[in-house]
Amino acid sequence: MKIIEVIADAGNADTVAGIADHYSARDFRLGYKGEDGRQAMRLLVSDEKAQSILDALQGALAAQPGTQIMLIPVEAALPRPPEAEEKAEDKAAATREALYESIEKNARLDMNYMILVVLSTIVAAIGLIENNIAVVIGAMVIAPLLGPNLALALGTSLGDGPLIWKALQSNLAGLVVAVALSFVIGLVSPIALDSPELLARTNVGLDSVALALASGAAAVLSITTGLPSVLVGVMVAVALLPPAAALGLMLSSSQFTLATGAGLLLAVNIVCLNLSAKLVFLLRGVGPRTWWEKAKARRATIAYILVWVVSLIILLIAVYTWHEMPAAP
């Protein structure tokens, strides 16, 4: 369940009450009326109706100055709802606004993001050089590169240009720093080119494509269904940082064939992650509220899917060509 709290001009009380009645809100209460004429109004709503009610409230009140609409999660409520309602809420999707808030903050190009990229790159490079799987997994979990890719998929679903641009900046900055820093680490640290963990990040095949597609879909399902703990598994399954670190390490050792393999693996992971994430957002019905925003988002979605599909086809051709290349002496 959710609580939707509206702070608006007291004259809107009948409008809000009508919306609560139309969507069968579980409860509606009028709160304190301030000296400025604004009044607090609270609606107790089920999860599956929260998005519809939020959209209706925004359509009726958002243009009015001083209006605030807040979504408050309810951890527990007594008495418990009937079993049929509990099952319906288990299947409910997160609201558009909650998704945006959760994903946007993980795509911000700030000091915390860059520090996490640097630290996770150091950890990943050491793990690959020392052939330590536990260290590599630790780097996968702390690496923040998944966030910008999910933000990119969400941005096109909503037709949100600023979010798309923010995601692209964060993604590019993180990858450039990861490759450059691992290159420097490779110059100052001896690299065992027979390390299984390192070599595993230089080999790409159809299994890598399937894994990345499945992991991207799982990532979006986890956040749209309110199960963010699944993201930890996704971070490990479709890790972007280890192949980026392997790319830098191989370039520093002038192992250009192996570096090409690492680069292809990194590119396949990024393309498949974005493609499957976008498709799941589309299937889950995540989109903007107004019709003109929907038209813009539809155009962005078509272009986005087309770009990633064409990119994947080109990458598959490149992977096939790379496998057919004669091994370096």
Summary of the structure (lengths in Angstrom):
residues: 329
radius of gyration: 23.7
end to end distance: 63.7
largest distance: 82.5
contacts: 1119
relative contact order: 0.10
helix: 68%
strand: 9%
